[in-house]
Amino acid sequence: MDANYLKGRGAQINVKNRFLKGEYVSEHIEGIDEPLISERPKTELFFENPKNIISKNDSPDLGWMNSINPYQGCEHGCIYCYARNSHQYLGFNAGLDFESKIIVKRDAAQLLERKFLSNYWKPSVIMLSGNTDCYQPLEKEFELTRGLLEVMFKYRNPVSMITKNALITRDLDLLKELARLNPHYS
């Protein structure tokens, strides 16, 4: 195995962000080549305080209209992840930045409850992790997904989710209760 291989990271480089004019490169006009990444990047957290936690989707090829992503970016770092490119809209790149620069929405559950209490909310299925995994490693510490599921249960709102992490088993009590209620809305 290459000594420079970054074990545990799907991406091995920072790729160009198509939305930014400037970028760091390792090839210089002067002919001096220096590697930019010499060690595994440490995870950096960025805390966001959005006004709304639910993202609306109007794409005809997706089966859900509303989604919540309590985290943006993902420490799982799957090289095949379709969500990588979305990190570019935030000024990061789809390579190592996607895996190591994670945005955390700490008030996700409170924002969801506020939305459910508004006169404008009509109950409908909400997809957790439509873009990045809601059970990524940081979930052990922040428990944002658990908080969201508690609000979904309290208001009997249907939920679906995508994950690859066994941490989902921590929340089986809530998921079983939600399934027992069998809430269906269109």
ChimeraX commands (.cxc) that place a marker at each C-alpha (Angstrom):
marker #1 position 0.00,0.00,0.00 radius 0.5
marker #1 position 1.21,3.50,-0.82 radius 0.5
marker #1 position 2.70,5.23,2.24 radius 0.5
marker #1 position 0.77,8.40,1.33 radius 0.5
marker #1 position -2.61,6.63,1.28 radius 0.5
marker #1 position -5.09,8.32,3.64 radius 0.5
marker #1 position -6.63,5.30,5.38 radius 0.5
marker #1 position -10.32,5.73,6.14 radius 0.5
marker #1 position -10.89,8.42,3.54 radius 0.5
marker #1 position -12.72,7.75,0.28 radius 0.5
marker #1 position -11.15,10.74,-1.45 radius 0.5
marker #1 position -7.40,11.06,-1.47 radius 0.5
marker #1 position -7.24,14.63,-2.76 radius 0.5
marker #1 position -9.12,17.89,-2.72 radius 0.5
marker #1 position -10.69,18.32,-6.13 radius 0.5
marker #1 position -11.41,21.62,-7.84 radius 0.5
marker #1 position -14.61,23.38,-6.82 radius 0.5
marker #1 position -16.29,24.47,-10.05 radius 0.5
marker #1 position -17.91,27.44,-8.31 radius 0.5
marker #1 position -14.70,29.04,-7.00 radius 0.5
marker #1 position -12.26,31.06,-9.10 radius 0.5
marker #1 position -9.17,30.43,-6.97 radius 0.5
marker #1 position -7.78,27.14,-5.79 radius 0.5
marker #1 position -4.76,25.58,-4.13 radius 0.5
marker #1 position -2.66,23.44,-6.45 radius 0.5
marker #1 position 0.42,21.32,-6.02 radius 0.5
marker #1 position 1.92,22.12,-9.43 radius 0.5
marker #1 position 3.62,25.51,-9.57 radius 0.5
marker #1 position 4.72,27.49,-12.61 radius 0.5
marker #1 position 8.15,27.69,-11.00 radius 0.5
marker #1 position 8.42,23.91,-11.19 radius 0.5
marker #1 position 8.31,23.36,-7.43 radius 0.5
marker #1 position 5.91,20.56,-6.63 radius 0.5
marker #1 position 4.88,20.20,-3.01 radius 0.5
marker #1 position 2.15,17.87,-1.84 radius 0.5
marker #1 position -0.70,19.78,-0.22 radius 0.5
marker #1 position -1.87,16.96,2.00 radius 0.5
marker #1 position 0.76,15.35,4.16 radius 0.5
marker #1 position -1.46,13.81,6.81 radius 0.5
marker #1 position -5.03,12.74,7.34 radius 0.5
marker #1 position -7.17,15.88,7.61 radius 0.5
marker #1 position -8.88,16.42,10.94 radius 0.5
marker #1 position -12.63,16.78,10.99 radius 0.5
marker #1 position -13.74,20.40,11.32 radius 0.5
marker #1 position -17.24,21.25,12.48 radius 0.5
marker #1 position -19.20,24.25,11.30 radius 0.5
marker #1 position -22.40,25.08,13.14 radius 0.5
marker #1 position -25.29,26.42,11.11 radius 0.5
marker #1 position -28.44,28.04,12.47 radius 0.5
marker #1 position -30.92,27.79,9.60 radius 0.5
marker #1 position -34.33,29.41,9.79 radius 0.5
marker #1 position -35.96,26.37,8.21 radius 0.5
marker #1 position -34.88,22.75,8.59 radius 0.5
marker #1 position -37.02,21.19,5.86 radius 0.5
marker #1 position -35.80,21.28,2.27 radius 0.5
marker #1 position -38.44,21.12,-0.43 radius 0.5
marker #1 position -37.89,19.02,-3.50 radius 0.5
marker #1 position -39.79,19.38,-6.75 radius 0.5
marker #1 position -37.84,16.88,-8.82 radius 0.5
marker #1 position -40.21,14.46,-10.60 radius 0.5
marker #1 position -37.67,11.61,-10.37 radius 0.5
marker #1 position -37.58,11.51,-6.56 radius 0.5
marker #1 position -40.30,9.97,-4.44 radius 0.5
marker #1 position -40.31,12.54,-1.66 radius 0.5
marker #1 position -41.12,16.23,-1.45 radius 0.5
marker #1 position -39.53,17.14,1.91 radius 0.5
marker #1 position -36.19,16.20,3.38 radius 0.5
marker #1 position -34.02,17.03,6.37 radius 0.5
marker #1 position -30.26,16.74,6.50 radius 0.5
marker #1 position -29.09,17.43,10.07 radius 0.5
marker #1 position -25.50,17.25,8.79 radius 0.5
marker #1 position -23.94,18.41,5.52 radius 0.5
marker #1 position -20.81,16.63,4.46 radius 0.5
marker #1 position -20.22,13.11,5.70 radius 0.5
marker #1 position -17.41,11.45,7.63 radius 0.5
marker #1 position -18.25,8.07,6.09 radius 0.5
marker #1 position -16.37,9.36,3.04 radius 0.5
marker #1 position -17.79,6.88,0.52 radius 0.5
marker #1 position -16.08,7.67,-2.76 radius 0.5
marker #1 position -19.27,6.79,-4.68 radius 0.5
marker #1 position -21.52,9.19,-2.69 radius 0.5
marker #1 position -23.88,11.24,-4.83 radius 0.5
marker #1 position -23.94,14.02,-2.19 radius 0.5
marker #1 position -20.30,15.02,-2.68 radius 0.5
marker #1 position -21.03,17.66,-5.31 radius 0.5
marker #1 position -23.52,19.46,-3.06 radius 0.5
marker #1 position -20.63,20.47,-0.78 radius 0.5
marker #1 position -19.34,22.71,-3.55 radius 0.5
marker #1 position -22.35,25.02,-3.15 radius 0.5
marker #1 position -21.08,25.73,0.37 radius 0.5
marker #1 position -17.62,26.82,-0.83 radius 0.5
marker #1 position -15.96,23.48,-0.07 radius 0.5
marker #1 position -14.83,20.81,-2.49 radius 0.5
marker #1 position -16.26,17.38,-3.21 radius 0.5
marker #1 position -13.05,15.59,-2.20 radius 0.5
marker #1 position -11.56,15.58,1.28 radius 0.5
marker #1 position -13.54,18.67,2.30 radius 0.5
marker #1 position -16.77,16.67,1.96 radius 0.5
marker #1 position -15.39,14.12,4.44 radius 0.5
marker #1 position -13.70,16.46,6.88 radius 0.5
marker #1 position -15.63,19.76,6.89 radius 0.5
marker #1 position -19.01,18.91,8.37 radius 0.5
marker #1 position -21.87,21.34,8.91 radius 0.5
marker #1 position -23.99,20.58,11.96 radius 0.5
marker #1 position -27.51,21.93,12.44 radius 0.5
marker #1 position -27.76,21.74,16.23 radius 0.5
marker #1 position -31.32,23.12,16.45 radius 0.5
marker #1 position -32.79,20.66,13.96 radius 0.5
marker #1 position -35.38,19.13,16.30 radius 0.5
marker #1 position -36.55,22.50,17.64 radius 0.5
marker #1 position -36.90,23.86,14.11 radius 0.5
marker #1 position -38.89,20.80,13.06 radius 0.5
marker #1 position -41.26,21.14,16.00 radius 0.5
marker #1 position -41.76,24.83,15.20 radius 0.5
marker #1 position -42.62,23.86,11.63 radius 0.5
marker #1 position -45.10,21.20,12.77 radius 0.5
marker #1 position -46.81,23.75,15.03 radius 0.5
marker #1 position -47.21,26.30,12.23 radius 0.5
marker #1 position -50.55,26.72,10.52 radius 0.5
marker #1 position -48.89,26.09,7.16 radius 0.5
marker #1 position -47.63,22.54,7.78 radius 0.5
marker #1 position -49.60,19.73,6.18 radius 0.5
marker #1 position -48.33,16.34,7.41 radius 0.5
marker #1 position -46.34,14.50,4.75 radius 0.5
marker #1 position -43.45,12.08,4.58 radius 0.5
marker #1 position -40.09,13.60,5.44 radius 0.5
marker #1 position -36.93,11.93,4.18 radius 0.5
marker #1 position -34.06,11.98,6.65 radius 0.5
marker #1 position -30.71,11.91,4.90 radius 0.5
marker #1 position -31.85,12.65,1.40 radius 0.5
marker #1 position -28.36,14.02,0.83 radius 0.5
marker #1 position -25.94,12.97,3.60 radius 0.5
marker #1 position -26.16,10.16,6.16 radius 0.5
marker #1 position -28.03,11.18,9.32 radius 0.5
marker #1 position -26.27,8.36,11.22 radius 0.5
marker #1 position -22.72,9.37,10.40 radius 0.5
marker #1 position -20.14,9.11,13.22 radius 0.5
marker #1 position -20.94,12.57,14.66 radius 0.5
marker #1 position -24.49,11.41,15.43 radius 0.5
marker #1 position -23.13,9.51,18.46 radius 0.5
marker #1 position -22.21,12.86,20.00 radius 0.5
marker #1 position -24.93,15.22,18.77 radius 0.5
marker #1 position -27.99,12.88,18.60 radius 0.5
marker #1 position -29.71,15.19,16.10 radius 0.5
marker #1 position -31.37,12.31,14.27 radius 0.5
marker #1 position -32.73,10.90,17.52 radius 0.5
marker #1 position -34.18,14.33,18.35 radius 0.5
marker #1 position -35.81,14.57,14.92 radius 0.5
marker #1 position -37.34,11.10,15.31 radius 0.5
marker #1 position -38.74,12.07,18.73 radius 0.5
marker #1 position -40.48,15.07,17.15 radius 0.5
marker #1 position -41.77,12.92,14.27 radius 0.5
marker #1 position -43.22,10.48,16.81 radius 0.5
marker #1 position -44.72,13.22,18.98 radius 0.5
marker #1 position -46.59,14.69,16.00 radius 0.5
marker #1 position -47.24,11.35,14.28 radius 0.5
marker #1 position -45.47,12.47,11.11 radius 0.5
marker #1 position -44.27,9.76,8.69 radius 0.5
marker #1 position -40.56,9.51,8.05 radius 0.5
marker #1 position -38.25,7.59,5.76 radius 0.5
marker #1 position -34.48,7.46,5.83 radius 0.5
marker #1 position -31.31,6.35,4.12 radius 0.5
marker #1 position -28.29,5.17,6.11 radius 0.5
marker #1 position -25.41,2.75,5.99 radius 0.5
marker #1 position -24.56,2.95,9.69 radius 0.5
marker #1 position -25.50,0.39,12.32 radius 0.5
marker #1 position -26.09,3.29,14.73 radius 0.5
marker #1 position -29.67,3.23,13.46 radius 0.5
marker #1 position -30.23,0.33,15.88 radius 0.5
marker #1 position -29.87,2.82,18.77 radius 0.5
marker #1 position -33.19,4.34,17.67 radius 0.5
marker #1 position -35.13,1.12,17.06 radius 0.5
marker #1 position -37.48,1.94,19.92 radius 0.5
marker #1 position -38.69,5.09,18.13 radius 0.5
marker #1 position -38.64,3.54,14.67 radius 0.5
marker #1 position -40.78,0.61,15.87 radius 0.5
marker #1 position -43.30,3.00,17.44 radius 0.5
marker #1 position -43.45,5.10,14.26 radius 0.5
marker #1 position -43.97,1.95,12.20 radius 0.5
marker #1 position -46.70,0.76,14.59 radius 0.5
marker #1 position -48.56,4.05,14.10 radius 0.5
marker #1 position -48.31,3.49,10.36 radius 0.5
marker #1 position -48.84,7.16,9.52 radius 0.5
marker #1 position -49.50,7.61,5.80 radius 0.5
marker #1 position -49.95,10.93,4.09 radius 0.5
marker #1 position -49.66,11.96,0.50 radius 0.5
marker link #1:1,2 radius 0.2
marker link #1:2,3 radius 0.2
marker link #1:3,4 radius 0.2
marker link #1:4,5 radius 0.2
marker link #1:5,6 radius 0.2
marker link #1:6,7 radius 0.2
marker link #1:7,8 radius 0.2
marker link #1:8,9 radius 0.2
marker link #1:9,10 radius 0.2
marker link #1:10,11 radius 0.2
marker link #1:11,12 radius 0.2
marker link #1:12,13 radius 0.2
marker link #1:13,14 radius 0.2
marker link #1:14,15 radius 0.2
marker link #1:15,16 radius 0.2
marker link #1:16,17 radius 0.2
marker link #1:17,18 radius 0.2
marker link #1:18,19 radius 0.2
marker link #1:19,20 radius 0.2
marker link #1:20,21 radius 0.2
marker link #1:21,22 radius 0.2
marker link #1:22,23 radius 0.2
marker link #1:23,24 radius 0.2
marker link #1:24,25 radius 0.2
marker link #1:25,26 radius 0.2
marker link #1:26,27 radius 0.2
marker link #1:27,28 radius 0.2
marker link #1:28,29 radius 0.2
marker link #1:29,30 radius 0.2
marker link #1:30,31 radius 0.2
marker link #1:31,32 radius 0.2
marker link #1:32,33 radius 0.2
marker link #1:33,34 radius 0.2
marker link #1:34,35 radius 0.2
marker link #1:35,36 radius 0.2
marker link #1:36,37 radius 0.2
marker link #1:37,38 radius 0.2
marker link #1:38,39 radius 0.2
marker link #1:39,40 radius 0.2
marker link #1:40,41 radius 0.2
marker link #1:41,42 radius 0.2
marker link #1:42,43 radius 0.2
marker link #1:43,44 radius 0.2
marker link #1:44,45 radius 0.2
marker link #1:45,46 radius 0.2
marker link #1:46,47 radius 0.2
marker link #1:47,48 radius 0.2
marker link #1:48,49 radius 0.2
marker link #1:49,50 radius 0.2
marker link #1:50,51 radius 0.2
marker link #1:51,52 radius 0.2
marker link #1:52,53 radius 0.2
marker link #1:53,54 radius 0.2
marker link #1:54,55 radius 0.2
marker link #1:55,56 radius 0.2
marker link #1:56,57 radius 0.2
marker link #1:57,58 radius 0.2
marker link #1:58,59 radius 0.2
marker link #1:59,60 radius 0.2
marker link #1:60,61 radius 0.2
marker link #1:61,62 radius 0.2
marker link #1:62,63 radius 0.2
marker link #1:63,64 radius 0.2
marker link #1:64,65 radius 0.2
marker link #1:65,66 radius 0.2
marker link #1:66,67 radius 0.2
marker link #1:67,68 radius 0.2
marker link #1:68,69 radius 0.2
marker link #1:69,70 radius 0.2
marker link #1:70,71 radius 0.2
marker link #1:71,72 radius 0.2
marker link #1:72,73 radius 0.2
marker link #1:73,74 radius 0.2
marker link #1:74,75 radius 0.2
marker link #1:75,76 radius 0.2
marker link #1:76,77 radius 0.2
marker link #1:77,78 radius 0.2
marker link #1:78,79 radius 0.2
marker link #1:79,80 radius 0.2
marker link #1:80,81 radius 0.2
marker link #1:81,82 radius 0.2
marker link #1:82,83 radius 0.2
marker link #1:83,84 radius 0.2
marker link #1:84,85 radius 0.2
marker link #1:85,86 radius 0.2
marker link #1:86,87 radius 0.2
marker link #1:87,88 radius 0.2
marker link #1:88,89 radius 0.2
marker link #1:89,90 radius 0.2
marker link #1:90,91 radius 0.2
marker link #1:91,92 radius 0.2
marker link #1:92,93 radius 0.2
marker link #1:93,94 radius 0.2
marker link #1:94,95 radius 0.2
marker link #1:95,96 radius 0.2
marker link #1:96,97 radius 0.2
marker link #1:97,98 radius 0.2
marker link #1:98,99 radius 0.2
marker link #1:99,100 radius 0.2
marker link #1:100,101 radius 0.2
marker link #1:101,102 radius 0.2
marker link #1:102,103 radius 0.2
marker link #1:103,104 radius 0.2
marker link #1:104,105 radius 0.2
marker link #1:105,106 radius 0.2
marker link #1:106,107 radius 0.2
marker link #1:107,108 radius 0.2
marker link #1:108,109 radius 0.2
marker link #1:109,110 radius 0.2
marker link #1:110,111 radius 0.2
marker link #1:111,112 radius 0.2
marker link #1:112,113 radius 0.2
marker link #1:113,114 radius 0.2
marker link #1:114,115 radius 0.2
marker link #1:115,116 radius 0.2
marker link #1:116,117 radius 0.2
marker link #1:117,118 radius 0.2
marker link #1:118,119 radius 0.2
marker link #1:119,120 radius 0.2
marker link #1:120,121 radius 0.2
marker link #1:121,122 radius 0.2
marker link #1:122,123 radius 0.2
marker link #1:123,124 radius 0.2
marker link #1:124,125 radius 0.2
marker link #1:125,126 radius 0.2
marker link #1:126,127 radius 0.2
marker link #1:127,128 radius 0.2
marker link #1:128,129 radius 0.2
marker link #1:129,130 radius 0.2
marker link #1:130,131 radius 0.2
marker link #1:131,132 radius 0.2
marker link #1:132,133 radius 0.2
marker link #1:133,134 radius 0.2
marker link #1:134,135 radius 0.2
marker link #1:135,136 radius 0.2
marker link #1:136,137 radius 0.2
marker link #1:137,138 radius 0.2
marker link #1:138,139 radius 0.2
marker link #1:139,140 radius 0.2
marker link #1:140,141 radius 0.2
marker link #1:141,142 radius 0.2
marker link #1:142,143 radius 0.2
marker link #1:143,144 radius 0.2
marker link #1:144,145 radius 0.2
marker link #1:145,146 radius 0.2
marker link #1:146,147 radius 0.2
marker link #1:147,148 radius 0.2
marker link #1:148,149 radius 0.2
marker link #1:149,150 radius 0.2
marker link #1:150,151 radius 0.2
marker link #1:151,152 radius 0.2
marker link #1:152,153 radius 0.2
marker link #1:153,154 radius 0.2
marker link #1:154,155 radius 0.2
marker link #1:155,156 radius 0.2
marker link #1:156,157 radius 0.2
marker link #1:157,158 radius 0.2
marker link #1:158,159 radius 0.2
marker link #1:159,160 radius 0.2
marker link #1:160,161 radius 0.2
marker link #1:161,162 radius 0.2
marker link #1:162,163 radius 0.2
marker link #1:163,164 radius 0.2
marker link #1:164,165 radius 0.2
marker link #1:165,166 radius 0.2
marker link #1:166,167 radius 0.2
marker link #1:167,168 radius 0.2
marker link #1:168,169 radius 0.2
marker link #1:169,170 radius 0.2
marker link #1:170,171 radius 0.2
marker link #1:171,172 radius 0.2
marker link #1:172,173 radius 0.2
marker link #1:173,174 radius 0.2
marker link #1:174,175 radius 0.2
marker link #1:175,176 radius 0.2
marker link #1:176,177 radius 0.2
marker link #1:177,178 radius 0.2
marker link #1:178,179 radius 0.2
marker link #1:179,180 radius 0.2
marker link #1:180,181 radius 0.2
marker link #1:181,182 radius 0.2
marker link #1:182,183 radius 0.2
marker link #1:183,184 radius 0.2
marker link #1:184,185 radius 0.2
marker link #1:185,186 radius 0.2
view
